Amino acid sequence: MAQDLILPPERPPVTLDPGADPLARLRDIHLPDAVAFWPPAPGWFAAAGLVLVVVLAAVFLEWRRRQTLAYRALRDFKAAARGGDTLAVGAAAAVLVRRVLLSRDPQAAAAAFTGDAFARFLGAGPKGVPPEIGRFLARAPYLPPGAAEAAEIDRAALIAAVRRWIRGHA
């Protein structure tokens, strides 16, 4: 029966040599290669695509805004209001208001209004101009240079009222 026992194979005896360096048998640590700059991860492609879509949408919306009647009318009015006296600004504004009316509706009867009817039309609604500015705009294209009526109108109030009217009606 003693012969039936299987004994493990004999191992060489472990000897500790006090003169041997146990660290000499260790191998160096091998670091992985550096992460490559290109190609980036798929998330960066998605982020770049999203940024591109947002920029293109912003450019398109700005282009559409610049095509609007209000933008073009305000640009023309800004050029007219840049120089000149109150009478010149009022005359240019009166012509521009009629152009806006005809651009919105070529059959607009309000574009043919004169005098008090035109002043009442300009003053109607929440974006209307004050009555004294409306009367001035109705008469400004027909006043002679240096008319006393132009001195009674505040230029800054005239410009603000016309800008508000264009934003509300163009």
CYANA upper distance limits for C-alpha pairs under 8 A (distance plus 0.5 A):
  1 MET  CA      5 LEU  CA      7.75
 21 ASP  CA     25 ARG  CA      8.32
 22 PRO  CA     26 LEU  CA      8.22
 40 PRO  CA     44 TRP  CA      6.78
 40 PRO  CA     45 PHE  CA      7.93
 41 ALA  CA     45 PHE  CA      7.65
 42 PRO  CA     46 ALA  CA      6.93
 43 GLY  CA     47 ALA  CA      6.65
 44 TRP  CA     48 ALA  CA      6.54
 45 PHE  CA     49 GLY  CA      6.57
 46 ALA  CA     50 LEU  CA      6.63
 47 ALA  CA     51 VAL  CA      6.69
 48 ALA  CA     52 LEU  CA      6.62
 49 GLY  CA     53 VAL  CA      6.70
 50 LEU  CA     54 VAL  CA      6.72
 51 VAL  CA     55 VAL  CA      6.65
 52 LEU  CA     56 LEU  CA      6.62
 53 VAL  CA     57 ALA  CA      6.57
 54 VAL  CA     58 ALA  CA      6.64
 55 VAL  CA     59 VAL  CA      6.67
 56 LEU  CA     60 PHE  CA      6.62
 57 ALA  CA     61 LEU  CA      6.60
 58 ALA  CA     62 GLU  CA      6.59
 59 VAL  CA     63 TRP  CA      6.61
 60 PHE  CA     64 ARG  CA      6.69
 61 LEU  CA     65 ARG  CA      6.60
 62 GLU  CA     66 ARG  CA      6.69
 63 TRP  CA     67 GLN  CA      6.94
 64 ARG  CA     68 THR  CA      7.21
 65 ARG  CA     71 TYR  CA      7.44
 66 ARG  CA     71 TYR  CA      6.22
 66 ARG  CA     72 ARG  CA      7.52
 67 GLN  CA     71 TYR  CA      7.56
 67 GLN  CA     72 ARG  CA      7.69
 68 THR  CA     72 ARG  CA      7.03
 69 LEU  CA     73 ALA  CA      6.45
 69 LEU  CA    100 VAL  CA      8.01
 69 LEU  CA    103 SER  CA      8.38
 69 LEU  CA    170 ALA  CA      6.27
 70 ALA  CA     74 LEU  CA      6.46
 70 ALA  CA    166 ILE  CA      6.78
 70 ALA  CA    167 ARG  CA      6.49
 70 ALA  CA    170 ALA  CA      5.31
 71 TYR  CA     75 ARG  CA      6.57
 72 ARG  CA     76 ASP  CA      6.70
 73 ALA  CA     77 PHE  CA      6.56
 73 ALA  CA     96 LEU  CA      7.65
 73 ALA  CA    100 VAL  CA      7.69
 73 ALA  CA    166 ILE  CA      7.71
 73 ALA  CA    170 ALA  CA      8.38
 74 LEU  CA     78 LYS  CA      6.44
 74 LEU  CA    163 ARG  CA      7.29
 74 LEU  CA    166 ILE  CA      7.58
 75 ARG  CA     79 ALA  CA      6.89
 76 ASP  CA     80 ALA  CA      6.81
 77 PHE  CA     81 ALA  CA      6.44
 77 PHE  CA     92 ALA  CA      7.99
 77 PHE  CA     93 ALA  CA      7.21
 77 PHE  CA     96 LEU  CA      7.80
 77 PHE  CA    163 ARG  CA      8.49
 78 LYS  CA     82 ARG  CA      6.51
 79 ALA  CA     83 GLY  CA      8.17
 80 ALA  CA     84 GLY  CA      8.28
 80 ALA  CA     89 VAL  CA      6.70
 80 ALA  CA     92 ALA  CA      6.89
 80 ALA  CA     93 ALA  CA      8.39
 81 ALA  CA     89 VAL  CA      5.89
 81 ALA  CA    159 ILE  CA      7.74
 84 GLY  CA     88 ALA  CA      6.18
 84 GLY  CA     89 VAL  CA      7.06
 85 ASP  CA     89 VAL  CA      6.82
 86 THR  CA     90 GLY  CA      6.50
 86 THR  CA    150 ALA  CA      6.33
 86 THR  CA    151 ALA  CA      7.91
 86 THR  CA    153 ILE  CA      7.90
 86 THR  CA    154 ASP  CA      8.30
 86 THR  CA    155 ARG  CA      6.01
 87 LEU  CA     91 ALA  CA      6.60
 87 LEU  CA    140 ALA  CA      6.67
 87 LEU  CA    143 LEU  CA      8.41
 87 LEU  CA    145 PRO  CA      7.91
 87 LEU  CA    146 GLY  CA      8.25
 87 LEU  CA    147 ALA  CA      8.29
 87 LEU  CA    150 ALA  CA      5.82
 88 ALA  CA     92 ALA  CA      6.63
 88 ALA  CA    140 ALA  CA      8.37
 89 VAL  CA     93 ALA  CA      6.48
 89 VAL  CA    159 ILE  CA      8.44
 90 GLY  CA     94 ALA  CA      6.59
 90 GLY  CA    136 PHE  CA      7.71
 90 GLY  CA    137 LEU  CA      6.11
 90 GLY  CA    140 ALA  CA      6.06
 90 GLY  CA    141 PRO  CA      7.85
 90 GLY  CA    158 LEU  CA      7.99
 91 ALA  CA     95 VAL  CA      6.89
 91 ALA  CA    137 LEU  CA      7.26
 91 ALA  CA    140 ALA  CA      5.31
 91 ALA  CA    141 PRO  CA      4.87
 91 ALA  CA    142 TYR  CA      8.46
 92 ALA  CA     96 LEU  CA      6.57
 92 ALA  CA    141 PRO  CA      8.10
 93 ALA  CA     97 VAL  CA      6.48
 93 ALA  CA    137 LEU  CA      7.66
 93 ALA  CA    162 VAL  CA      7.45
 94 ALA  CA     98 ARG  CA      6.93
 94 ALA  CA    137 LEU  CA      5.84
 94 ALA  CA    138 ALA  CA      7.28
 94 ALA  CA    140 ALA  CA      7.73
 94 ALA  CA    141 PRO  CA      7.48
 95 VAL  CA     99 ARG  CA      6.75
 95 VAL  CA    141 PRO  CA      8.24
 96 LEU  CA    100 VAL  CA      6.66
 97 VAL  CA    101 LEU  CA      6.76
 97 VAL  CA    166 ILE  CA      7.91
 98 ARG  CA    102 LEU  CA      6.70
 98 ARG  CA    111 ALA  CA      5.71
 99 ARG  CA    103 SER  CA      6.48
 99 ARG  CA    111 ALA  CA      8.46
100 VAL  CA    104 ARG  CA      6.70
100 VAL  CA    166 ILE  CA      8.28
100 VAL  CA    169 HIS  CA      8.48
100 VAL  CA    170 ALA  CA      6.77
101 LEU  CA    105 ASP  CA      6.72
101 LEU  CA    106 PRO  CA      8.09
101 LEU  CA    108 ALA  CA      7.03
101 LEU  CA    110 ALA  CA      7.87
101 LEU  CA    111 ALA  CA      6.52
101 LEU  CA    170 ALA  CA      8.30
102 LEU  CA    106 PRO  CA      5.07
102 LEU  CA    107 GLN  CA      7.57
102 LEU  CA    108 ALA  CA      6.66
102 LEU  CA    111 ALA  CA      7.07
104 ARG  CA    170 ALA  CA      7.55
108 ALA  CA    112 ALA  CA      8.33
109 ALA  CA    113 PHE  CA      7.56
110 ALA  CA    118 PHE  CA      7.54
110 ALA  CA    121 PHE  CA      7.72
113 PHE  CA    117 ALA  CA      6.25
113 PHE  CA    118 PHE  CA      5.35
114 THR  CA    118 PHE  CA      5.49
114 THR  CA    119 ALA  CA      8.32
114 THR  CA    138 ALA  CA      6.85
115 GLY  CA    119 ALA  CA      6.89
115 GLY  CA    135 ARG  CA      7.63
115 GLY  CA    138 ALA  CA      5.81
115 GLY  CA    139 ARG  CA      7.13
116 ASP  CA    120 ARG  CA      6.50
116 ASP  CA    135 ARG  CA      7.12
116 ASP  CA    138 ALA  CA      7.75
117 ALA  CA    121 PHE  CA      6.66
118 PHE  CA    122 LEU  CA      6.70
118 PHE  CA    134 GLY  CA      8.03
118 PHE  CA    135 ARG  CA      8.42
118 PHE  CA    138 ALA  CA      6.51
119 ALA  CA    123 GLY  CA      6.76
119 ALA  CA    131 PRO  CA      7.37
119 ALA  CA    134 GLY  CA      4.84
119 ALA  CA    135 ARG  CA      5.48
119 ALA  CA    136 PHE  CA      8.50
119 ALA  CA    137 LEU  CA      7.72
119 ALA  CA    138 ALA  CA      6.29
120 ARG  CA    124 ALA  CA      6.70
120 ARG  CA    131 PRO  CA      7.93
120 ARG  CA    134 GLY  CA      7.59
122 LEU  CA    128 GLY  CA      5.98
122 LEU  CA    129 VAL  CA      6.35
122 LEU  CA    134 GLY  CA      6.36
122 LEU  CA    165 TRP  CA      8.35
123 GLY  CA    127 LYS  CA      8.31
123 GLY  CA    128 GLY  CA      4.62
123 GLY  CA    129 VAL  CA      5.15
123 GLY  CA    130 PRO  CA      6.42
123 GLY  CA    131 PRO  CA      6.58
123 GLY  CA    134 GLY  CA      6.79
124 ALA  CA    128 GLY  CA      5.62
124 ALA  CA    129 VAL  CA      8.20
127 LYS  CA    164 ARG  CA      6.64
127 LYS  CA    165 TRP  CA      5.86
127 LYS  CA    168 GLY  CA      6.12
127 LYS  CA    169 HIS  CA      8.37
128 GLY  CA    161 ALA  CA      8.16
128 GLY  CA    164 ARG  CA      8.24
128 GLY  CA    165 TRP  CA      6.31
129 VAL  CA    133 ILE  CA      6.84
129 VAL  CA    134 GLY  CA      6.42
129 VAL  CA    161 ALA  CA      5.88
129 VAL  CA    162 VAL  CA      7.52
129 VAL  CA    164 ARG  CA      8.46
129 VAL  CA    165 TRP  CA      7.16
130 PRO  CA    134 GLY  CA      6.63
130 PRO  CA    161 ALA  CA      7.99
131 PRO  CA    135 ARG  CA      6.66
132 GLU  CA    136 PHE  CA      6.71
132 GLU  CA    153 ILE  CA      8.35
133 ILE  CA    137 LEU  CA      6.57
133 ILE  CA    153 ILE  CA      7.61
133 ILE  CA    158 LEU  CA      6.89
133 ILE  CA    161 ALA  CA      8.39
134 GLY  CA    138 ALA  CA      6.72
135 ARG  CA    139 ARG  CA      6.94
136 PHE  CA    140 ALA  CA      6.13
136 PHE  CA    149 GLU  CA      8.04
136 PHE  CA    150 ALA  CA      8.19
136 PHE  CA    153 ILE  CA      8.34
137 LEU  CA    141 PRO  CA      8.08
139 ARG  CA    143 LEU  CA      6.84
143 LEU  CA    147 ALA  CA      6.86
146 GLY  CA    150 ALA  CA      7.98
147 ALA  CA    151 ALA  CA      8.06
148 ALA  CA    152 GLU  CA      7.56
149 GLU  CA    153 ILE  CA      7.61
153 ILE  CA    157 ALA  CA      8.30
153 ILE  CA    158 LEU  CA      7.65
154 ASP  CA    158 LEU  CA      6.69
155 ARG  CA    159 ILE  CA      6.71
156 ALA  CA    160 ALA  CA      6.65
157 ALA  CA    161 ALA  CA      6.48
158 LEU  CA    162 VAL  CA      6.68
159 ILE  CA    163 ARG  CA      6.64
160 ALA  CA    164 ARG  CA      6.64
161 ALA  CA    165 TRP  CA      6.63
162 VAL  CA    166 ILE  CA      6.62
163 ARG  CA    167 ARG  CA      6.69
164 ARG  CA    168 GLY  CA      6.66
165 TRP  CA    169 HIS  CA      6.52
166 ILE  CA    170 ALA  CA      5.85
